[in-house]
Amino acid sequence: MDIVLQGLGWIGAAGLLSAYFLISTKRLSPDNTKYQLLNLVSAIMLAINAYYIGSIPFIIINVFWAIVAAMSL
């Protein structure tokens, strides 16, 4: 189970960084559904990983990030 939860963290981090890259290079627009879904799924993965490692600030950041992405959809 440890490897799965660590994997979620790595995949989530890669997802958020990819979303940022796509926006910064103007390959996606902020109102694009793909961008918001990538943010939402990645933030949820990172929140799960943060819960697993017990990082409360990281949980709060990623839950907020996921809520904003969900509201944008």
C-alpha positions as CSV (number, residue, x, y, z in Angstrom):
1,M,0.0,0.0,0.0
2,D,2.9,2.3,0.7
3,I,4.1,2.2,-2.9
4,V,0.5,3.0,-4.2
5,L,0.2,6.1,-1.9
6,Q,3.7,7.3,-2.8
7,G,2.9,6.8,-6.5
8,L,-0.3,8.9,-6.1
9,G,1.9,11.7,-4.8
10,W,4.4,11.5,-7.6
11,I,1.7,11.2,-10.3
12,G,-0.3,14.1,-8.7
13,A,2.8,16.3,-8.6
14,A,3.6,15.5,-12.2
15,G,0.0,16.4,-13.1
16,L,0.0,19.7,-11.4
17,L,3.4,20.6,-12.9
18,S,2.1,19.5,-16.4
19,A,-1.0,21.7,-16.0
20,Y,1.2,24.7,-15.0
21,F,3.4,24.0,-18.0
22,L,0.5,23.8,-20.4
23,I,-1.0,27.1,-19.2
24,S,2.4,28.8,-19.2
25,T,3.2,27.8,-22.8
26,K,-0.4,28.7,-23.9
27,R,-1.2,25.1,-25.0
28,L,-4.3,25.2,-22.8
29,S,-6.4,28.1,-21.6
30,P,-7.5,28.5,-18.0
31,D,-11.1,27.8,-18.9
32,N,-10.3,24.6,-20.7
33,T,-12.0,21.6,-19.1
34,K,-8.9,19.4,-19.6
35,Y,-6.9,21.9,-17.6
36,Q,-9.4,22.0,-14.7
37,L,-9.8,18.2,-14.7
38,L,-6.0,17.8,-14.6
39,N,-5.8,20.2,-11.6
40,L,-8.7,18.5,-9.9
41,V,-7.5,14.9,-10.2
42,S,-3.9,15.9,-9.4
43,A,-4.9,17.9,-6.3
44,I,-7.0,15.0,-5.0
45,M,-4.0,12.6,-5.5
46,L,-1.7,14.9,-3.7
47,A,-4.3,15.4,-0.9
48,I,-4.5,11.6,-0.4
49,N,-0.7,11.4,-0.3
50,A,-0.5,14.3,2.2
51,Y,-3.0,12.6,4.4
52,Y,-1.0,9.5,4.3
53,I,2.2,11.3,5.3
54,G,0.4,13.4,7.9
55,S,1.1,16.8,6.4
56,I,-1.8,19.1,7.4
57,P,-0.7,22.2,5.5
58,F,-0.2,20.1,2.3
59,I,-3.7,18.6,2.8
60,I,-5.3,22.1,3.1
61,I,-3.5,23.5,0.0
62,N,-4.5,20.6,-2.1
63,V,-8.1,20.4,-0.9
64,F,-8.4,24.1,-1.6
65,W,-6.8,23.5,-5.1
66,A,-9.3,20.7,-5.8
67,I,-12.3,22.8,-4.7
68,V,-11.2,25.7,-7.0
69,A,-10.8,23.3,-9.9
70,A,-14.2,21.7,-9.3
71,M,-15.9,25.1,-9.0
72,S,-14.2,26.1,-12.3
73,L,-15.7,23.1,-14.1
